[in-house]
Structure formats: structure tokens, C-alpha cells
Amino acid sequence: MSKNAIALITLALLLFAAGCTTVTGDDTTAGDDATLLVYSGAGLKKPMIEIGEVFADKYGIGVEYTFAGSGTLITQMELSRKGDAFIPGGTPDYRIAQDKGLVGDPGYAAYHVPVIAVCKGNPKNITSVDDFTRPGLKIALGGANTTAIGRAGDKLFRAHGIFDAVEANVILRAPTINEVVVAMNMGTADAALLTLDTVNPETMDRIDLAQEDGLTLIIPIGATTFTGQPDATRQFVEFVTSDEGKAIFVNHGFPAYPDPAYEGVEP
């Protein structure tokens, strides 16, 4: 089988695995030439869907999303060379795409704040990530190769010198943060690393991480280098990073960028 055939099959599988959502405004019948394709981290789905709806109503430009883990999205962009904008869960993933020549300079919308999530009432008495090493605990984490939270967690565990001991308790390495949320909602895991916006207060309690651990991520967005609609894409990026766009993130539990509480966090 040729390399091109393998690449096409791989792309098809990735597109099948990823969630695709098209958003059009109430007052627009946007055609293909008036629709943007945006690659978005799966953990940003709720605010981005709303942003797409408001943007479409305001500007008459539809938005089609592909939601997946950031690593999967970068691979899709590399293989397809199609699409208009990229918004991952944090700047480390954006830099990977930038180093590959896939995206330009970003703007910044909000913060992704990692926290420890535990079952409601904290029956295992977990107080810090160091407790993740306790024998018998069931830990759910995002995949290190596909999610920003997975990479951030591995960085934290290595800094604490507990990576191997934590990994021994991991029952799930999920391709997106959404599967980690499901595991916690169902009670199949005792604890997880999630982000502030994904913690369900009905099924989980949260434990904040120390800021000195440096896990808070800034959410970037920028145009792809191969967009065929640069003006509409610039308009969308500017909307996402505007006060109106940031307010939508805040309504979904994300602190807006910049925030004095996270002044030590650099892009």
C-alpha cells in the first residue's frame, strides 16, 4: 500500500473518531464559501458551540467544528491541510502546531485550570496528587499524547517524583478529557485530574492545585497557515478573543484571559 493511501486511510479514521459539529445562525443560510472549519479541543466544546452560534448570528458566517484531543487535531491538520482556525486546550499544543508551520501567531481567550476531582464527599480522603500513589486507588487521566491535561498531569507527577507510582493506579488514559469526566460521573474512578470547567458539583468535589505547580494553561486561538478565508478567519479569532467571546468562556466556568489571579502564568 502506498504512503498516500495509508495517509488517506489514517485521515479518514481520525475524522471518523473526532466529533464534527456545524453551527449556523438563526438568520443565515451560510454556504460552503461562508463557513469556517475550526479545529477545537474537545474540552472546549460547550463555550465554542455557543461562540459559533453567536458569531454566525452576528456576522452571517457559519462555523463547522471538529472536536478531538489536540494531538489528534494536529495530525488531522497535517494530513488534510484544510481548515481555518485551531483552538487547543493550552499553549503547549499550539506551539507544537506552530513549530510544524500549521498555524500563525495566536490570540488568547481564557484559562484552563487543572484541579483534582474526587468522588462526592471525598470518601478516599484524597488531599493532594501525592495521594494518587496510594495502593488500590483508581485514577483516571487524559492521554499524554492527545490531551493538554494529560501532558500537564505527567509534568506534575514527574516534578513530584511520583510518576511511576501514579501510573500503577491508572485505570483510564482517555483520548479526550470528556471520557475522564464520564468516568468520574459514573464513579468508576476515585480521582482524576480535570479542569475547573469540567467538574460536575453533583458527582464530584474538587481540590485546587497550588499555583506554584504551574499547571494552569492559557487557551490560544489562531488561523491556520492554509486557510482559504483569511478575512473571515481573522474576524472569528478576534471575536473569540474579544470581551464578548471571553464572557462566553466565563459563563462556562473558564476564567477569562488575562486574570490577576493567574498573572504568573505565561503563554
C-alpha positions in Angstrom: 0.0 0.0 0.0 1.4 3.4 -0.9 2.2 6.1 1.6 -0.5 8.3 0.2 -3.1 5.6 0.6 -2.1 5.0 4.2 -2.3 8.7 4.9 -5.8 8.9 3.4 -7.0 5.9 5.4 -5.4 7.4 8.6 -7.1 10.7 8.0 -10.5 9.0 7.4 -10.2 7.2 10.7 -9.2 10.3 12.5 -12.1 12.2 11.1 -14.5 9.4 12.0 -13.2 9.3 15.6 -13.5 13.1 16.0 -16.7 14.9 16.7 -17.9 17.2 13.9 -20.4 19.9 14.6 -21.8 22.6 12.3 -23.2 25.8 13.7 -25.2 28.3 11.7 -27.0 31.4 13.0 -30.8 31.8 13.0 -30.6 34.4 10.3 -28.1 32.9 7.9 -28.1 30.2 5.3 -24.3 30.1 5.0 -22.9 28.2 2.1 -19.6 26.4 1.9 -17.8 29.7 1.0 -19.2 31.3 4.1 -18.4 28.5 6.6 -15.3 28.2 8.7 -13.8 24.9 9.7 -12.4 25.2 13.2 -10.3 22.6 15.0 -11.2 22.7 18.7 -10.0 20.8 21.7 -12.8 18.5 23.0 -12.8 20.1 26.4 -13.8 23.5 24.9 -16.9 22.2 23.2 -19.6 24.0 25.3 -18.2 27.5 25.0 -17.1 27.1 21.4 -20.6 25.9 20.3 -22.1 28.9 21.9 -19.5 31.2 20.4 -20.1 29.7 17.0 -23.8 30.4 17.3 -23.4 34.0 18.4 -20.7 34.6 15.7 -22.9 33.1 13.0 -25.9 35.3 14.0 -23.8 38.4 14.2 -21.7 38.0 11.0 -23.6 35.6 8.8 -20.7 33.2 8.7 -21.3 29.6 9.7 -18.8 27.6 11.8 -18.1 23.9 11.5 -16.1 22.3 14.3 -14.0 19.2 14.6 -13.7 18.4 18.3 -11.0 16.0 19.5 -7.9 15.8 21.6 -5.3 18.3 20.5 -2.8 15.7 19.3 -5.4 14.2 17.0 -6.4 17.6 15.6 -2.7 18.4 14.8 -2.4 15.2 12.9 -5.6 15.9 11.0 -4.3 19.4 10.1 -1.0 17.9 8.9 -2.7 15.3 6.7 -5.6 17.3 5.3 -4.1 20.9 5.0 -7.7 22.1 5.3 -9.4 24.2 7.8 -9.3 27.8 9.1 -8.5 28.0 12.8 -7.1 26.0 15.7 -8.0 26.3 19.4 -6.5 23.7 21.7 -6.6 23.4 25.4 -3.3 25.2 26.1 -0.4 26.9 24.5 2.0 23.9 24.6 -0.2 22.2 22.0 -0.5 25.4 20.0 3.3 25.7 19.9 3.6 22.1 18.5 1.3 23.1 15.6 3.2 26.4 15.2 6.5 24.6 15.0 5.1 22.4 12.3 4.1 25.5 10.3 0.4 24.8 10.6 -0.8 28.0 12.4 0.2 31.6 12.8 0.5 33.8 15.9 -2.3 33.3 18.4 -4.6 35.4 20.5 -5.7 34.3 24.0 -9.2 33.8 25.3 -9.2 32.1 28.7 -7.5 29.8 31.2 -7.7 26.1 31.5 -7.2 25.5 35.3 -6.3 21.9 36.3 -7.8 20.6 39.6 -8.1 17.3 41.4 -11.5 15.9 41.1 -12.7 13.3 43.6 -16.0 11.4 44.2 -18.6 13.4 46.0 -17.8 13.6 49.7 -14.2 12.5 49.1 -14.6 9.0 50.6 -11.0 8.2 49.9 -9.7 11.2 51.8 -7.6 12.5 49.0 -5.9 15.8 49.7 -3.2 16.2 47.0 -1.7 14.5 44.0 0.7 12.7 46.3 -2.2 10.6 47.4 -2.6 9.3 43.9 0.2 6.8 44.7 -1.9 5.2 47.5 -2.2 1.4 46.7 -5.7 0.5 45.5 -6.8 3.9 44.3 -8.4 4.1 40.8 -7.1 7.1 38.9 -8.4 8.4 35.5 -6.2 10.7 33.4 -6.2 12.2 29.9 -3.9 10.7 27.4 -0.4 12.3 27.4 -0.2 12.2 23.6 -3.7 13.6 22.9 -4.7 16.0 25.7 -3.3 19.1 27.3 -4.5 17.9 30.7 -2.7 14.6 30.3 0.6 16.2 29.5 0.2 18.7 32.3 -0.5 15.9 34.7 2.5 13.9 33.7 4.6 17.0 34.2 3.3 17.4 37.7 3.8 13.8 38.6 7.4 13.9 37.4 8.0 17.1 39.3 6.8 15.4 42.5 8.8 12.2 41.7 5.7 10.0 41.7 5.1 9.3 38.0 5.6 5.5 38.1 3.6 5.1 41.3 0.7 7.1 39.9 0.8 5.2 36.6 0.4 1.9 38.6 -3.0 3.1 39.7 -4.3 4.5 36.4 -7.3 2.6 35.1 -8.0 5.0 32.2 -5.9 7.1 29.8 -8.6 8.8 27.7 -8.2 10.3 24.3 -10.1 13.4 25.4 -10.9 15.0 28.8 -14.6 14.2 28.2 -14.1 10.5 28.8 -12.3 11.3 32.1 -15.4 13.3 33.1 -17.6 10.4 32.3 -15.5 8.0 34.4 -15.8 10.4 37.4 -19.6 10.9 36.9 -20.1 7.1 36.8 -17.9 6.6 39.9 -15.6 4.2 38.1 -12.6 6.2 39.2 -11.7 7.5 42.7 -9.9 10.6 41.5 -8.8 12.4 38.3 -7.1 15.5 37.0 -9.7 17.6 35.3 -10.1 21.3 34.6 -12.2 23.7 36.6 -14.9 24.0 34.0 -15.5 20.2 33.7 -16.0 19.4 37.4 -19.6 18.3 38.0 -20.5 19.5 41.5 -23.3 17.0 41.7 -21.0 14.0 41.5 -17.6 15.4 42.4 -15.7 17.5 44.8 -12.6 19.5 43.7 -9.2 20.1 45.3 -7.3 23.1 44.0 -3.7 22.6 43.0 -1.0 25.0 44.2 -0.2 27.7 41.6 3.4 27.0 42.1 2.9 23.7 40.4 2.5 25.8 37.2 -0.2 23.7 35.5 -2.7 26.4 34.6 -2.9 26.7 30.8 -3.8 29.7 28.6 -6.2 28.8 25.8 -4.9 30.2 22.5 -6.6 30.5 19.1 -5.1 31.4 15.7 -5.6 31.0 12.0 -4.1 28.1 10.1 -1.4 28.9 7.5 -3.5 27.3 4.8 -6.9 28.9 5.4 -8.7 30.0 2.2 -10.7 32.5 4.1 -8.2 34.7 5.9 -10.5 37.7 6.4 -13.4 35.6 7.9 -11.0 33.6 10.0 -9.4 36.8 11.4 -12.9 38.0 12.2 -13.6 34.8 14.1 -10.3 34.8 16.0 -10.9 38.4 17.0 -14.4 37.5 18.2 -13.3 34.6 20.3 -10.6 36.8 22.0 -13.0 39.8 22.4 -14.7 40.7 25.6 -17.9 39.2 24.2 -16.2 35.9 23.4 -14.4 35.8 26.7 -17.6 36.4 28.5 -19.0 33.2 27.0 -16.0 31.3 28.3 -16.6 32.7 31.8 -20.3 31.6 31.6 -19.0 28.0 31.1 -16.6 28.1 34.1 -13.4 29.3 32.5 -11.5 32.4 33.9 -11.1 35.0 31.1 -7.6 36.0 30.0 -5.9 38.0 31.4 -6.8 37.5 35.1 -4.7 38.8 38.1 -5.2 35.5 39.9 -3.0 33.9 37.2 -0.6 36.7 36.5 2.4 34.4 36.8 1.1 32.1 34.0 2.9 32.9 30.7 1.6 31.9 27.2 
